[in-house]
Each structure stands twice: as C-alpha cells, then as structure tokens.
C-alpha cells in the first residue's frame, strides 16, 4: 500500500468538501473515483461516508495493486475492488457504468498530470454517467 505524503495531508480538507455533496443525510450514493492512485483517499472517504458505494479506478497496474491492498486491509464494506479505467476512452469502457447512474464522479490530482484528452474524457463521461443533479468533483 502506497501512501503519498500529499494524499495524507489533503485527505481531511477534501473530505470536508465532499461531505457537502455526500453528507449522511443524502441517502445511498454511488461514487466513481477516476484515477484513484494509491487508494488512500478511496479508503479514507469510503470509511468516512459509509452510505456511499465507492468505486475506485485507475489505469496504472501498480496503483490497482495498491488500491486492492487498501480494500483488503481496511475491510470497509462500501469500498469496492478497483477497476481498470482509461478515462481517455469512451464511457462505455468504464467498468460497465451505465448512463445517469452516478451521484458523484471524483477525480483528484489527475487533470494537471495527464494529457488534455484525459480531461476531455472525464468531462464527456461525467455528462453521460452522472444522474441529474450529480456532481463532478475535481481537485488538483
């Protein structure tokens, strides 16, 4: 399990903002995290927001292994095993996610380190996969 120092530092402030959109009174929420990296945020957020169904994803096999280790080590029931996802590809390839089924689409520290086509793919996917009133949450 990897745990980048920056992820440790920013997990609490990000969670504080996420709670505005996924607070305990919101009911069961379906969340897809694109580019979950090491998985620290996914584990932290899923534990703090037990009414969510948190689906982490990444394109990097090393990240997928780290996320899997977090899933296993934490035992948080609403943290799903990671899926391989290339955000630059069409939403149809995003692990079977169907249109208008997501409440939150989360992307942390992805846009500034990837090619423009990844950001474009993120926004196109959000436009199709988010429910009406759903939120695309980006950081970094």
Protein Blocks (a to p, Z undefined) as FASTA:
>chain_A
ZZdfklmmmmmmmmmmmmmmmgfklopaddddehklnommmmmmmmmmmmbccddddfbl
klmmmmmmmmmmnopaklccdddddfkbcfklngoiaehkbfbdcdehklmmmcfklmmm
mmmmmmmmpcghiacddeZZ
